[in-house]
Amino acid sequence: MIEVKNLTKRFDGFTALNGLTMTVPTGSVYGLVGPNGAGKSTIIRHITGVYRPDLGEVLVGGEPVFENPPVKARIACIPDDLSCHAGTTIRELKTFYKGLYPAFSDERFTALADIFKLDQRQPLRRFSKGMQKQAPGNIEKINENYRYKLTIKCRADKRFRDLVRQTLGLYEQEKLPSKATVVVDMHSDGDI
């Protein structure tokens, strides 16, 4: 379960979050919906442990997430913009994530790359924007210890919506952990 309790975050006198309280039950799909500046990315950055709350607390699985590597190791986050070179291949991303996550599974990576029909040798620049998001997302989902999946700044992109539906189908088929919690950040309910 993800619990945000009385969370307040300020940036140079601007209050981005003011006493936010929310609970995301384990195994649920939860949408953060709102316009730019509503605080969606700020919430995600707190849930992933990037930001320290000014006030309040953020618990993931009942534990504080900020400065807590074992909790962070159970969280997969798919950002809107990839922070890697466009010439990077899926295989190179696999090597990168394998270095970050001790429970990374080569077998699961290969199975998911086959399910999503990803060419591991192709550079990311040759993928559509939706496929670029899908590639690291699938790599990150491999670790069976992940119980929390967070996506940041989704657009009304049919390819991405299809990816979310396909991923949820994999949960139902028990090809991904059934107790995973998914939080999706989007700009309007039309994105759903």
PyRosetta script that sets phi, psi and omega in degrees:
from pyrosetta import init, pose_from_sequence

init()
pose = pose_from_sequence("MIEVKNLTKRFDGFTALNGLTMTVPTGSVYGLVGPNGAGKSTIIRHITGVYRPDLGEVLVGGEPVFENPPVKARIACIPDDLSCHAGTTIRELKTFYKGLYPAFSDERFTALADIFKLDQRQPLRRFSKGMQKQAPGNIEKINENYRYKLTIKCRADKRFRDLVRQTLGLYEQEKLPSKATVVVDMHSDGDI")
pose.set_psi(1, 144.5)
pose.set_omega(1, 175.0)
pose.set_phi(2, -106.8)
pose.set_psi(2, 124.7)
pose.set_omega(2, 179.7)
pose.set_phi(3, -123.5)
pose.set_psi(3, 126.5)
pose.set_omega(3, 174.8)
pose.set_phi(4, -115.6)
pose.set_psi(4, 120.1)
pose.set_omega(4, -173.8)
pose.set_phi(5, -121.5)
pose.set_psi(5, 112.2)
pose.set_omega(5, 173.2)
pose.set_phi(6, 54.1)
pose.set_psi(6, 41.5)
pose.set_omega(6, -173.6)
pose.set_phi(7, -76.9)
pose.set_psi(7, 127.2)
pose.set_omega(7, 174.5)
pose.set_phi(8, -127.3)
pose.set_psi(8, 134.5)
pose.set_omega(8, 176.8)
pose.set_phi(9, -139.0)
pose.set_psi(9, 129.2)
pose.set_omega(9, 179.1)
pose.set_phi(10, -121.4)
pose.set_psi(10, 145.5)
pose.set_omega(10, 175.3)
pose.set_phi(11, -127.5)
pose.set_psi(11, 112.3)
pose.set_omega(11, 177.6)
pose.set_phi(12, 46.7)
pose.set_psi(12, 48.6)
pose.set_omega(12, 177.7)
pose.set_phi(13, 86.4)
pose.set_psi(13, -10.9)
pose.set_omega(13, 177.4)
pose.set_phi(14, -92.9)
pose.set_psi(14, 128.3)
pose.set_omega(14, 178.7)
pose.set_phi(15, -91.2)
pose.set_psi(15, 108.6)
pose.set_omega(15, -179.5)
pose.set_phi(16, -82.1)
pose.set_psi(16, -37.9)
pose.set_omega(16, 177.0)
pose.set_phi(17, -133.3)
pose.set_psi(17, 135.4)
pose.set_omega(17, -176.0)
pose.set_phi(18, -131.0)
pose.set_psi(18, 93.4)
pose.set_omega(18, 176.6)
pose.set_phi(19, 69.8)
pose.set_psi(19, 32.1)
pose.set_omega(19, -178.6)
pose.set_phi(20, -67.0)
pose.set_psi(20, 131.0)
pose.set_omega(20, 172.6)
pose.set_phi(21, -129.2)
pose.set_psi(21, 128.2)
pose.set_omega(21, 176.9)
pose.set_phi(22, -155.2)
pose.set_psi(22, 152.2)
pose.set_omega(22, 177.7)
pose.set_phi(23, -129.5)
pose.set_psi(23, 129.6)
pose.set_omega(23, 176.1)
pose.set_phi(24, -113.5)
pose.set_psi(24, 106.2)
pose.set_omega(24, -177.5)
pose.set_phi(25, -63.2)
pose.set_psi(25, 147.6)
pose.set_omega(25, 176.7)
pose.set_phi(26, -57.4)
pose.set_psi(26, 135.7)
pose.set_omega(26, 177.0)
pose.set_phi(27, 83.6)
pose.set_psi(27, 7.7)
pose.set_omega(27, -178.2)
pose.set_phi(28, -103.1)
pose.set_psi(28, 165.9)
pose.set_omega(28, 171.7)
pose.set_phi(29, -112.4)
pose.set_psi(29, 124.1)
pose.set_omega(29, -171.2)
pose.set_phi(30, -126.9)
pose.set_psi(30, 130.7)
pose.set_omega(30, -180.0)
pose.set_phi(31, -106.1)
pose.set_psi(31, 132.2)
pose.set_omega(31, 170.1)
pose.set_phi(32, -99.8)
pose.set_psi(32, 110.5)
pose.set_omega(32, -173.8)
pose.set_phi(33, -118.1)
pose.set_psi(33, 130.8)
pose.set_omega(33, 177.4)
pose.set_phi(34, 171.0)
pose.set_psi(34, 166.4)
pose.set_omega(34, -179.2)
pose.set_phi(35, -73.6)
pose.set_psi(35, 172.4)
pose.set_omega(35, 173.5)
pose.set_phi(36, -54.8)
pose.set_psi(36, 138.8)
pose.set_omega(36, 177.9)
pose.set_phi(37, 86.6)
pose.set_psi(37, 1.4)
pose.set_omega(37, -179.0)
pose.set_phi(38, -77.5)
pose.set_psi(38, -15.0)
pose.set_omega(38, 178.8)
pose.set_phi(39, 106.0)
pose.set_psi(39, 6.7)
pose.set_omega(39, -177.8)
pose.set_phi(40, -60.3)
pose.set_psi(40, -49.7)
pose.set_omega(40, -179.7)
pose.set_phi(41, -66.2)
pose.set_psi(41, -34.0)
pose.set_omega(41, 178.1)
pose.set_phi(42, -64.3)
pose.set_psi(42, -40.3)
pose.set_omega(42, 177.2)
pose.set_phi(43, -63.6)
pose.set_psi(43, -47.5)
pose.set_omega(43, 180.0)
pose.set_phi(44, -58.5)
pose.set_psi(44, -42.9)
pose.set_omega(44, -179.2)
pose.set_phi(45, -66.0)
pose.set_psi(45, -28.4)
pose.set_omega(45, 174.2)
pose.set_phi(46, -74.0)
pose.set_psi(46, -43.3)
pose.set_omega(46, -179.0)
pose.set_phi(47, -63.6)
pose.set_psi(47, -33.5)
pose.set_omega(47, 179.0)
pose.set_phi(48, -85.9)
pose.set_psi(48, -3.3)
pose.set_omega(48, 176.2)
pose.set_phi(49, 82.4)
pose.set_psi(49, 15.8)
pose.set_omega(49, 178.2)
pose.set_phi(50, -77.1)
pose.set_psi(50, -42.2)
pose.set_omega(50, 179.6)
pose.set_phi(51, -101.5)
pose.set_psi(51, 145.2)
pose.set_omega(51, 171.7)
pose.set_phi(52, -93.4)
pose.set_psi(52, 129.6)
pose.set_omega(52, 178.2)
pose.set_phi(53, -63.1)
pose.set_psi(53, 141.9)
pose.set_omega(53, 171.7)
pose.set_phi(54, -73.2)
pose.set_psi(54, -41.5)
pose.set_omega(54, 175.2)
pose.set_phi(55, -141.3)
pose.set_psi(55, 155.6)
pose.set_omega(55, 178.4)
pose.set_phi(56, 86.9)
pose.set_psi(56, -171.2)
pose.set_omega(56, -179.7)
pose.set_phi(57, -146.7)
pose.set_psi(57, 155.9)
pose.set_omega(57, 176.9)
pose.set_phi(58, -125.8)
pose.set_psi(58, 121.3)
pose.set_omega(58, -179.9)
pose.set_phi(59, -116.9)
pose.set_psi(59, 135.1)
pose.set_omega(59, 174.5)
pose.set_phi(60, -122.7)
pose.set_psi(60, 118.0)
pose.set_omega(60, -175.5)
pose.set_phi(61, 64.5)
pose.set_psi(61, 28.4)
pose.set_omega(61, 178.1)
pose.set_phi(62, 83.9)
pose.set_psi(62, 1.7)
pose.set_omega(62, -178.0)
pose.set_phi(63, -121.7)
pose.set_psi(63, 147.6)
pose.set_omega(63, 174.4)
pose.set_phi(64, -61.1)
pose.set_psi(64, 141.1)
pose.set_omega(64, -176.8)
pose.set_phi(65, -95.5)
pose.set_psi(65, -30.3)
pose.set_omega(65, -177.1)
pose.set_phi(66, -64.6)
pose.set_psi(66, 131.0)
pose.set_omega(66, -178.3)
pose.set_phi(67, 54.1)
pose.set_psi(67, 39.2)
pose.set_omega(67, -179.5)
pose.set_phi(68, -131.6)
pose.set_psi(68, 81.4)
pose.set_omega(68, -176.5)
pose.set_phi(69, -53.5)
pose.set_psi(69, -39.4)
pose.set_omega(69, 178.8)
pose.set_phi(70, -61.7)
pose.set_psi(70, -34.9)
pose.set_omega(70, 177.2)
pose.set_phi(71, -72.1)
pose.set_psi(71, -44.3)
pose.set_omega(71, 179.8)
pose.set_phi(72, -60.1)
pose.set_psi(72, -30.5)
pose.set_omega(72, -179.2)
pose.set_phi(73, -67.9)
pose.set_psi(73, -13.1)
pose.set_omega(73, 178.5)
pose.set_phi(74, -98.7)
pose.set_psi(74, 8.5)
pose.set_omega(74, -176.8)
pose.set_phi(75, -115.8)
pose.set_psi(75, 130.1)
pose.set_omega(75, 172.6)
pose.set_phi(76, -112.1)
pose.set_psi(76, 132.6)
pose.set_omega(76, -178.2)
pose.set_phi(77, -127.6)
pose.set_psi(77, 128.7)
pose.set_omega(77, 178.7)
pose.set_phi(78, -108.3)
pose.set_psi(78, 104.9)
pose.set_omega(78, -178.7)
pose.set_phi(79, -77.1)
pose.set_psi(79, 161.6)
pose.set_omega(79, 178.2)
pose.set_phi(80, -66.8)
pose.set_psi(80, -43.6)
pose.set_omega(80, 179.1)
pose.set_phi(81, -111.5)
pose.set_psi(81, 130.0)
pose.set_omega(81, -179.3)
pose.set_phi(82, -74.6)
pose.set_psi(82, 142.8)
pose.set_omega(82, 178.8)
pose.set_phi(83, -103.3)
pose.set_psi(83, 52.2)
pose.set_omega(83, 178.1)
pose.set_phi(84, -143.1)
pose.set_psi(84, 162.4)
pose.set_omega(84, -179.7)
pose.set_phi(85, -66.0)
pose.set_psi(85, 139.9)
pose.set_omega(85, -177.9)
pose.set_phi(86, -61.7)
pose.set_psi(86, -22.3)
pose.set_omega(86, 178.9)
pose.set_phi(87, -82.1)
pose.set_psi(87, -4.2)
pose.set_omega(87, 179.7)
pose.set_phi(88, -65.0)
pose.set_psi(88, 139.4)
pose.set_omega(88, 177.5)
pose.set_phi(89, -98.6)
pose.set_psi(89, 167.3)
pose.set_omega(89, 176.0)
pose.set_phi(90, -59.5)
pose.set_psi(90, -41.6)
pose.set_omega(90, -179.9)
pose.set_phi(91, -60.7)
pose.set_psi(91, -40.0)
pose.set_omega(91, 178.6)
pose.set_phi(92, -69.0)
pose.set_psi(92, -37.2)
pose.set_omega(92, 174.8)
pose.set_phi(93, -62.3)
pose.set_psi(93, -39.5)
pose.set_omega(93, 178.1)
pose.set_phi(94, -57.9)
pose.set_psi(94, -46.4)
pose.set_omega(94, 179.4)
pose.set_phi(95, -61.1)
pose.set_psi(95, -41.9)
pose.set_omega(95, 179.5)
pose.set_phi(96, -61.7)
pose.set_psi(96, -51.5)
pose.set_omega(96, -178.3)
pose.set_phi(97, -66.8)
pose.set_psi(97, -32.6)
pose.set_omega(97, 178.0)
pose.set_phi(98, -62.1)
pose.set_psi(98, -34.8)
pose.set_omega(98, 177.2)
pose.set_phi(99, -71.5)
pose.set_psi(99, -26.1)
pose.set_omega(99, -178.7)
pose.set_phi(100, -85.5)
pose.set_psi(100, -34.2)
pose.set_omega(100, -171.2)
pose.set_phi(101, -119.6)
pose.set_psi(101, 110.2)
pose.set_omega(101, -175.9)
pose.set_phi(102, -60.5)
pose.set_psi(102, -28.7)
pose.set_omega(102, -177.2)
pose.set_phi(103, -90.8)
pose.set_psi(103, 13.4)
pose.set_omega(103, -179.3)
pose.set_phi(104, -57.3)
pose.set_psi(104, 137.3)
pose.set_omega(104, -177.1)
pose.set_phi(105, -115.8)
pose.set_psi(105, 115.0)
pose.set_omega(105, 176.1)
pose.set_phi(106, -61.0)
pose.set_psi(106, -40.5)
pose.set_omega(106, -178.6)
pose.set_phi(107, -62.1)
pose.set_psi(107, -45.7)
pose.set_omega(107, 179.9)
pose.set_phi(108, -67.2)
pose.set_psi(108, -37.4)
pose.set_omega(108, 176.5)
pose.set_phi(109, -58.1)
pose.set_psi(109, -49.9)
pose.set_omega(109, -178.8)
pose.set_phi(110, -62.1)
pose.set_psi(110, -42.5)
pose.set_omega(110, 179.5)
pose.set_phi(111, -61.9)
pose.set_psi(111, -44.9)
pose.set_omega(111, -178.8)
pose.set_phi(112, -71.5)
pose.set_psi(112, -36.6)
pose.set_omega(112, 176.4)
pose.set_phi(113, -61.0)
pose.set_psi(113, -37.1)
pose.set_omega(113, 176.7)
pose.set_phi(114, -69.0)
pose.set_psi(114, -45.1)
pose.set_omega(114, -179.9)
pose.set_phi(115, -58.9)
pose.set_psi(115, -44.3)
pose.set_omega(115, -176.7)
pose.set_phi(116, -91.7)
pose.set_psi(116, 5.2)
pose.set_omega(116, 176.6)
pose.set_phi(117, 52.9)
pose.set_psi(117, 55.8)
pose.set_omega(117, -180.0)
pose.set_phi(118, -102.7)
pose.set_psi(118, 125.2)
pose.set_omega(118, 175.3)
pose.set_phi(119, -80.0)
pose.set_psi(119, 111.3)
pose.set_omega(119, -174.2)
pose.set_phi(120, -67.7)
pose.set_psi(120, -17.6)
pose.set_omega(120, -177.9)
pose.set_phi(121, -93.2)
pose.set_psi(121, -12.1)
pose.set_omega(121, -175.4)
pose.set_phi(122, -78.8)
pose.set_psi(122, 134.3)
pose.set_omega(122, 176.7)
pose.set_phi(123, -66.7)
pose.set_psi(123, 147.5)
pose.set_omega(123, -178.8)
pose.set_phi(124, -59.7)
pose.set_psi(124, -29.8)
pose.set_omega(124, -178.9)
pose.set_phi(125, -61.3)
pose.set_psi(125, -21.2)
pose.set_omega(125, 179.8)
pose.set_phi(126, -88.8)
pose.set_psi(126, -4.7)
pose.set_omega(126, 177.7)
pose.set_phi(127, -88.3)
pose.set_psi(127, 150.9)
pose.set_omega(127, 171.4)
pose.set_phi(128, -65.4)
pose.set_psi(128, 165.0)
pose.set_omega(128, -179.8)
pose.set_phi(129, -58.7)
pose.set_psi(129, -42.0)
pose.set_omega(129, 178.3)
pose.set_phi(130, -62.2)
pose.set_psi(130, -41.7)
pose.set_omega(130, 179.0)
pose.set_phi(131, -69.4)
pose.set_psi(131, -32.1)
pose.set_omega(131, 177.1)
pose.set_phi(132, -62.7)
pose.set_psi(132, -39.1)
pose.set_omega(132, 177.8)
pose.set_phi(133, -69.2)
pose.set_psi(133, -38.9)
pose.set_omega(133, -177.3)
pose.set_phi(134, -64.7)
pose.set_psi(134, -38.8)
pose.set_omega(134, -174.4)
pose.set_phi(135, -58.6)
pose.set_psi(135, -59.0)
pose.set_omega(135, -180.0)
pose.set_phi(136, -68.2)
pose.set_psi(136, -29.4)
pose.set_omega(136, 178.2)
pose.set_phi(137, -61.4)
pose.set_psi(137, -43.1)
pose.set_omega(137, 179.1)
pose.set_phi(138, -68.6)
pose.set_psi(138, -37.7)
pose.set_omega(138, 177.8)
pose.set_phi(139, -62.1)
pose.set_psi(139, -43.9)
pose.set_omega(139, -177.4)
pose.set_phi(140, -68.9)
pose.set_psi(140, -25.3)
pose.set_omega(140, -178.6)
pose.set_phi(141, -76.1)
pose.set_psi(141, -8.7)
pose.set_omega(141, -173.8)
pose.set_phi(142, -65.5)
pose.set_psi(142, -38.4)
pose.set_omega(142, -177.0)
pose.set_phi(143, -66.7)
pose.set_psi(143, 114.7)
pose.set_omega(143, -176.9)
pose.set_phi(144, -68.3)
pose.set_psi(144, -11.1)
pose.set_omega(144, 176.8)
pose.set_phi(145, -77.6)
pose.set_psi(145, -13.6)
pose.set_omega(145, 179.3)
pose.set_phi(146, -65.9)
pose.set_psi(146, 128.3)
pose.set_omega(146, 175.6)
pose.set_phi(147, -120.2)
pose.set_psi(147, -7.8)
pose.set_omega(147, -175.7)
pose.set_phi(148, -133.0)
pose.set_psi(148, 123.2)
pose.set_omega(148, 179.0)
pose.set_phi(149, -120.9)
pose.set_psi(149, 125.5)
pose.set_omega(149, -177.1)
pose.set_phi(150, -122.7)
pose.set_psi(150, 130.7)
pose.set_omega(150, 175.3)
pose.set_phi(151, -115.8)
pose.set_psi(151, 138.8)
pose.set_omega(151, -174.1)
pose.set_phi(152, -112.0)
pose.set_psi(152, 132.8)
pose.set_omega(152, 173.0)
pose.set_phi(153, 53.4)
pose.set_psi(153, 59.5)
pose.set_omega(153, 174.0)
pose.set_phi(154, -71.3)
pose.set_psi(154, 146.2)
pose.set_omega(154, 175.3)
pose.set_phi(155, -108.9)
pose.set_psi(155, 170.9)
pose.set_omega(155, 177.1)
pose.set_phi(156, -74.3)
pose.set_psi(156, 64.1)
pose.set_omega(156, -174.0)
pose.set_phi(157, -107.1)
pose.set_psi(157, 113.5)
pose.set_omega(157, -175.8)
pose.set_phi(158, -56.2)
pose.set_psi(158, -40.0)
pose.set_omega(158, -178.7)
pose.set_phi(159, -60.8)
pose.set_psi(159, -41.6)
pose.set_omega(159, -179.5)
pose.set_phi(160, -70.6)
pose.set_psi(160, -40.8)
pose.set_omega(160, 177.0)
pose.set_phi(161, -59.7)
pose.set_psi(161, -41.2)
pose.set_omega(161, 177.8)
pose.set_phi(162, -62.7)
pose.set_psi(162, -38.9)
pose.set_omega(162, 177.3)
pose.set_phi(163, -60.6)
pose.set_psi(163, -44.8)
pose.set_omega(163, 179.7)
pose.set_phi(164, -61.0)
pose.set_psi(164, -46.0)
pose.set_omega(164, 179.1)
pose.set_phi(165, -61.3)
pose.set_psi(165, -43.7)
pose.set_omega(165, 180.0)
pose.set_phi(166, -63.4)
pose.set_psi(166, -41.6)
pose.set_omega(166, 179.4)
pose.set_phi(167, -63.3)
pose.set_psi(167, -44.8)
pose.set_omega(167, 178.3)
pose.set_phi(168, -61.9)
pose.set_psi(168, -35.3)
pose.set_omega(168, 175.4)
pose.set_phi(169, -62.5)
pose.set_psi(169, -36.2)
pose.set_omega(169, 177.5)
pose.set_phi(170, -66.6)
pose.set_psi(170, -34.4)
pose.set_omega(170, 175.0)
pose.set_phi(171, -60.8)
pose.set_psi(171, -47.1)
pose.set_omega(171, -178.4)
pose.set_phi(172, -61.7)
pose.set_psi(172, -35.2)
pose.set_omega(172, 179.2)
pose.set_phi(173, -83.6)
pose.set_psi(173, 2.4)
pose.set_omega(173, 179.5)
pose.set_phi(174, 62.8)
pose.set_psi(174, 29.6)
pose.set_omega(174, 173.6)
pose.set_phi(175, -89.7)
pose.set_psi(175, -12.9)
pose.set_omega(175, 172.8)
pose.set_phi(176, -128.2)
pose.set_psi(176, 158.3)
pose.set_omega(176, -177.2)
pose.set_phi(177, -55.9)
pose.set_psi(177, 131.3)
pose.set_omega(177, -174.8)
pose.set_phi(178, -75.3)
pose.set_psi(178, -17.8)
pose.set_omega(178, -177.8)
pose.set_phi(179, -96.9)
pose.set_psi(179, 13.6)
pose.set_omega(179, -179.4)
pose.set_phi(180, -67.6)
pose.set_psi(180, 146.5)
pose.set_omega(180, 177.3)
pose.set_phi(181, -112.4)
pose.set_psi(181, 130.4)
pose.set_omega(181, -176.7)
pose.set_phi(182, -115.4)
pose.set_psi(182, 126.9)
pose.set_omega(182, 175.2)
pose.set_phi(183, -118.4)
pose.set_psi(183, 123.7)
pose.set_omega(183, -178.6)
pose.set_phi(184, -116.1)
pose.set_psi(184, 132.0)
pose.set_omega(184, 179.4)
pose.set_phi(185, -103.4)
pose.set_psi(185, 121.1)
pose.set_omega(185, -179.7)
pose.set_phi(186, -140.6)
pose.set_psi(186, 162.9)
pose.set_omega(186, -174.2)
pose.set_phi(187, -87.3)
pose.set_psi(187, -26.7)
pose.set_omega(187, 179.8)
pose.set_phi(188, -152.8)
pose.set_psi(188, 163.5)
pose.set_omega(188, 180.0)
pose.set_phi(189, -69.2)
pose.set_psi(189, -11.8)
pose.set_omega(189, 173.7)
pose.set_phi(190, -69.4)
pose.set_psi(190, -18.3)
pose.set_omega(190, 178.7)
pose.set_phi(191, -77.4)
pose.set_psi(191, -15.8)
pose.set_omega(191, -173.6)
pose.set_phi(192, -73.7)
pose.dump_pdb("model.pdb")
